Amino acid sequence: MNDRKGTGMDDRTEGSMKQTGGSMKEGAGKLLGDEKMKREGQTDKAEGKLQNTWGGIKDKAREVTGSDDR
């Protein structure tokens, strides 16, 4: 994983932002009748959800181990 220590961005935040952007892109694709854009938005949403989940797992691991390494 990328080392973002000190940047203020974690996987959960980035994942949520990617999900939101994906939803917007998917909606725009539907509105414009652009299937490629719609599929890209769906893919972005799925990637964001996975990234958010991964961030939650890492947060839980830090909580259990008492570690604060990002």
JOSUL-V369875 format. One record per pair of residues at least 12 apart in sequence whose ideal C-beta (glycine too) atoms are under 6 Angstrom apart, sorted by sequence separation. I is the first residue (numbers start at 0). J is the second residue. D is the distance in Angstrom with one decimal. If there is no record, write none. Layout:
i->I j->J d->D
i->I j->J d->D
This chain:
i->24 j->36 d->6.0
i->25 j->37 d->5.3
i->28 j->40 d->5.7
i->24 j->39 d->5.9
i->25 j->40 d->2.9
i->24 j->40 d->3.3
i->25 j->41 d->5.5
i->21 j->40 d->4.7
i->21 j->43 d->3.1
i->22 j->44 d->5.9
i->20 j->43 d->5.9
i->21 j->44 d->3.4
i->17 j->43 d->5.6
i->18 j->44 d->5.2
i->21 j->47 d->5.8
i->17 j->46 d->5.9
i->18 j->47 d->3.4
i->17 j->47 d->3.2
i->18 j->48 d->5.9
i->14 j->47 d->4.6
i->14 j->50 d->3.4
i->15 j->51 d->5.7
i->13 j->50 d->5.9
i->14 j->51 d->3.1
i->10 j->50 d->5.2
i->11 j->51 d->5.2
i->14 j->54 d->6.0
i->10 j->53 d->5.4
i->11 j->54 d->3.5
i->10 j->54 d->3.0
i->9 j->54 d->5.6
i->4 j->69 d->4.9
